[in-house]
């Protein structure tokens, strides 16, 4: 592989927003059967949750993550709006730039 191809590939992975989540989802799908098998062998119960308790905990975690994401992007948008008074449109668009077309 030539140095230019390595540099382009490195730049793609460094600037891409979807590579880490896609890799994490792939790892979760690959690890799921092993985790189920390990759970059936060990019979380990964390915090003595039943099925309904686990569903409630996952629902609470998902709701809190969604709230955090909305809060984070609201703060980011507010920061960009406040900074837009002093900056040009080229600089303002940089945080929202996506390399995927």
C-alpha positions, 0 to 999 in steps of 0.5 A: 500500500502506498503512502498516499493511500495509507494517509487517505485511509488514516484520514478517513478513519480519523474524521469519520463519525460512523466507523466507531459506532459501526464497529461497536455494533459489529462487536456486540453482534459477534460477542452476543452468543458468547455472552449468552453461553457464559451466562447460562454456565455461570448463572450470575445475577447482577443486582438480583434483577429479574426480567422486568427489572432489567427491562426497566434499567435498560429503558432508564439508561436509554432515556437518560442517554437520549436526554444527554444527547439532546442536551449536548447538541443543544449546547453545541448549537447555542455555542455556535450561535453565540460564536457566530457574531465574531466568526465567519460562516466558513469557521462556523460550519466546521463543527457540523462538517461531515466527510461522508457524502 
